């Protein structure tokens, strides 16, 4: 049996007996299956084999707060672990989920939840628009979940972008569209818009400024001293500010700074991808953002083209310490910074109309 197979077996066994595990005085968080480290390569015509991807308990943050994630090495979008993390709070008050994973693994995600609780699915919180976090929304709404999110996320979902070939996107399944919404207010940044008291936990939904996207939310579990920080931070691959959906590099800087207010030194921060961190770990990420933004801005002011800026290999000082630093990840990051250096269009209904590249 391989080491990873042993971890997966342990995950299944631990998920099946959470109460017994918690009763043994376990110190949290407990990592059951760590995300992969790579490197990964996929052939040009590779298609994600959704039938092979498994959803499993990968961490326990408390006796009744678990983290689910997908298989390693199968999903080229997220090879370290397929899809985005799902957090599950469970108990007599029902199940509260944070994000819903990809549409193709909705039933597997439910099966993973049912391996440790039979409580009804009641609440689903979306942290941002991307399909690896919202794809199974409609499936879980049909299990009974009421979906909460920022109003900008709802607006983004109701106006999906055209397909890559220019054809209109499919009409969204209204069952998967959030029904309870709230908004970010800069005057009250860091304060929860919604608070749930469930299963011995106090759960705060804290709307974020446009950073990864325009509709970001972080979710704080006070008793477990854990915050799901979604995708404005990542330590597998370079930062991704989805500018067409309202994200920005400067917004990511503001998001990092907000953690001085919403987290303490011992708070475990759970990103959508990569490894768990503490708020002090965000400082190196912030420094990199500041450095790259300054360097790209200076080159753009000198009249350098995007091609020339990409060729300058500005991420070189960070490549050795950035897992998943593919050329695609680096180029996407530098391109975003280059576009932002000259200013971004305004956000309207959660989206920006980005200018055509010249």
N, C-alpha and C positions, 0 to 999 in steps of 0.2 A: 504494500500500500504506500502510495506517495505521501509526502508530508502534507500537500494540499488536500488530498483525499481524506487524510486523517482529520484536518481542520473542518472539512465539510461535514464529515460524520459527526464530529463533536458539535457542530452547529445544530444539526438535526436533533441530536439527543438533548442538548441544552434547551432548545426551543420547546421540546415536548414536556419538560419538567421545570418550568421557570420558578414555581413556588419553592420546590425543593432546593434549587440552586441558591435562590435568594436567602433561604433560611440558614444557609451555611456561613453567613457572615461575609459574603463576597464583597470585595472592594471594587467599586465602579469608577470609571467604565471598564467593561471587559471586552476586549477584542476577541472575537471568535474566529473570523476569517478576515485577514488583512487584505487590503487591495493589492493588486499586482504592481510590480515595479517596471516590467518591460526589460528591454525594448521589444516592440511588437512590429511585425510587418504583415501586410495583407496584399494579395495580388490585385492588380487593377480592376478586374471584373468581380471581385469578391462581394458576396451578398450575405448579410447577417443571417445566420441560421437560427431563427427565433425558436424553432422546435428544440434546439439543443441548450438554449439558455435556461438556467435555473435561477430561481429567486430564493434566497436563504437568509436566515438570521446571521448577520455579520458582526453585530455588537450588541451589548446590553448596557444601557445607561443607568438603569435602576431595576428593581425586581419586576416592574411593569412598564418599562419604556425600552422598546427594542428598536434596532436598526435593521432594515432589510436592504439587500443589494444583489446585483446579478453576477453571473459567471464572468470569470476572467478570460481574456484572450479570444473572444468570439465576436465582439461588437467593435468595429473599427472606430465608431464615434467616441466610445468610451472603453478602450481595451482593458484598462486596469480592473474594471468591474462594470458590467453592462448596465446602461441606464443611469438614472439618478437615484440617490438614496431615498428610501421611504422610512419615516419614523412612525412608530405605532405605540400609542399610549392605550392601555387596556385595563379593564376591571369591571366592577359591578355597574358603573355608570355608562358602559359601552366603550366603543373604540373611537379614538381620535387619530386620524392619519395626517401626516404631513407629506404631501405629494403622492402621486398615484402610479408612477413608473410609465414605461412605454405601453401603448395600447395592446401590442402583441403578447404581452406577458401579464395582462390583467388577471386572468384566472390563476396563473401560477403565484401571483402576489397574494391573492386571496387565500390560496392553499397554504402559503407560508404563514399567513396570519392565523388561519384555522388550526395550525399545528400547535399553537400555544394559547388560543382563546376562542371561545364560542360566543363571546359577547357581540351584540349587534353593532354594525358599522353605523356610526351616527354623524361624525364630523370629518370633513376632508378640507384641509387647508392647502392652497396652492402657493408656492413660494415665488414662482415666475412662470412665464408662458411656455417655455420650451417643452416639446413633446415627450422628452424623457422624464419630465416631472408632471405632466398633465394628460398624457396620452390615454390613460385608463380612467379618466374622470367619469365618463358616461357609464362605464361598467360599474364603478363604485357608487355612483348616484343611484343606480338600479338596485344596489344592495342596501340602500337606505341612507347614504351619506348626504348631508347638507354641505354644499361647497362654499367656502369662504375665500376671498382674495381681494387684492386691491382693485378698485374700479378700472384703473388703466389696464390691468390684465384682462378683465372682462371685455373691455373695448378692443384689445388686441385680438382676443379669441373670436369676437364677432366679425372682425375684418381680416381674415387670413390673407397673407400675401399670395400673388399668383404663383403658379408652378414655375419651375425652372425654364420650361419651354414657352412660358408666356400665357398659358391657358389659365382660366380662372380656377381658384382653389375650390375644393368641395365645400358645400354649405356645412357649417359646423353642426354637430349633433347638440341640440340645445340641452339635452340631459346633462352634458358635461360642462356647461357654462356656469360659472359661479353665480349663485343667487343672492348671496349676502356680501356686500362690498363696503369698502372704506377707502380713505385716501391718505396720502402722505401730506403732512402739514409741517413746513419748515419751522414754524413757531413752537411746535410740540415734538420735534424730532427726538426719537428714542422712547417716547411714551406709547404704551399699547393702545391700539384702536379697539381691540376686543380682548377680553379675558375670560377664559373658561376655568371653572373649578370642577375637576373631574378626577375620580379615581385617586384621591389623595394628592393630586398635583394642581398647581396653578399655572396655567398655560397662557402666555401673552403673545398675541399677534401684533408685531411691531412693523408698521409700514416703513419702507426705506425710500430714500431719495432715489431718483433714476440712477442706477449704477450698472448692474449687469443688464437689466431691462428697465422699462419705465414702471413696471408693476411689481417690484420686488417686495417680499415680506420675509422677515426673520421670525423664528418661533422660539420663544424662551420657555423652558421648563424650570420653574424656580426651585422646586424641591430637589430635582436631580442636578441642578446647577449646570444645565446644558442648554445651548442655543444652536438650533439649525440655522446656519448662515447662508444657505443656498449657494449661488455660483459667482457672486461678486469676487470671491476669493477662491483660488484653486492652487494646489501644489503638484498637480499632474498636468503638464502643459502650461503654456503661457496664458495670461489673462485674456478673457473674451468679453468685451463690451459690445453687446448686440445693439449697434447704433440705430439700425432701422427700427428696432423695437424699443427705442428710447434710452438705451444704455450709453454710458460715457466713461472714459478713463478718469476724468475729474470727479465724476460721481462715485467711482470706486474709492478714490482718495477720501472723499467725505464719508463714505460708508465705513472705512477702516477707522477714521477718527471717532465715529459715533460709538465704537466699542469701548472707549474709555468711560462712557456713561452707562452702557447697558450690561457690561460684564465685569466680573472681578478677576483677580489673578488666578483663581482656581477654576473658573468656568471652562468647561469643555466646549469647544466650538466644532460643530459638525458641518463641514462643507458638503455640497452635493456630490463632489468627486475628490479623490485624494485622501489624505490622512487627517485625523483629528488634530487640532491645534489648540493653543492657548492664545490669549489676546496679544501677548508679547511676540508671538510668532508672526503676527500681522505686520510688525514694524519693518522687517526686511522686505516684505512684499511691497509695502508702501514706498520704501526707499527706492526700489527698482522702478516702480511706476513714475516717481518723481524724476529719476535719472533719465529714463528712456523718453519721457515727455519733453524734458529740457533739450536732450540731444536731437530728437527729431524736429522739434520746433526750430532750433537753431539752423539745422540743415535746410528746412523748408524756407526759412527767411533768406537763406543764401541762394534760393532759386533752384535747389536740387529737386529732381523729379522723384516720384515714388520708386522707380526702378533703381535710381542711384542710392536712395536711402536704404532700400532693401539690401543692396550690394555692400553697404557699409558694415553689415554684420554687427549691429549695435547690441545684440543680446549675448554676444560672446562671453562677457564676464559672468553671465548667469547660467550658461548652458550646462555646466558640470553639476550644478546643484538643482537643476530643474528636471525632474523626471518627465518623460513624455514630451521632450523638447524636439518634436518633429519639425521639419522645414515648414510644413503647412501651418503648424501652431505658431511658429515664430513669425512667418510672413503675415498671418492674419493679425497678430498683435501689432506689428509695426505699421501695417496698413491702417488699422484703426487709429493709432496715435497720429499718423500722418494726416488723416482726414480731420481729426479733431483739432490739430494744430492751427487750422485756418478758421475754426468755428463750425458748429453744427447747426442744422436747421432746427426750428422749434418742434416740440413734441405736441402732436394733436391726436387726441383719443389713443394715447399710448404708443404712437408711431411717429417716425420721422420720414419725410420724403428726401432720401439721400440723393444728392446730385449725381448725374451720370459721370463716370470717370472719363477724363479727357485723355 
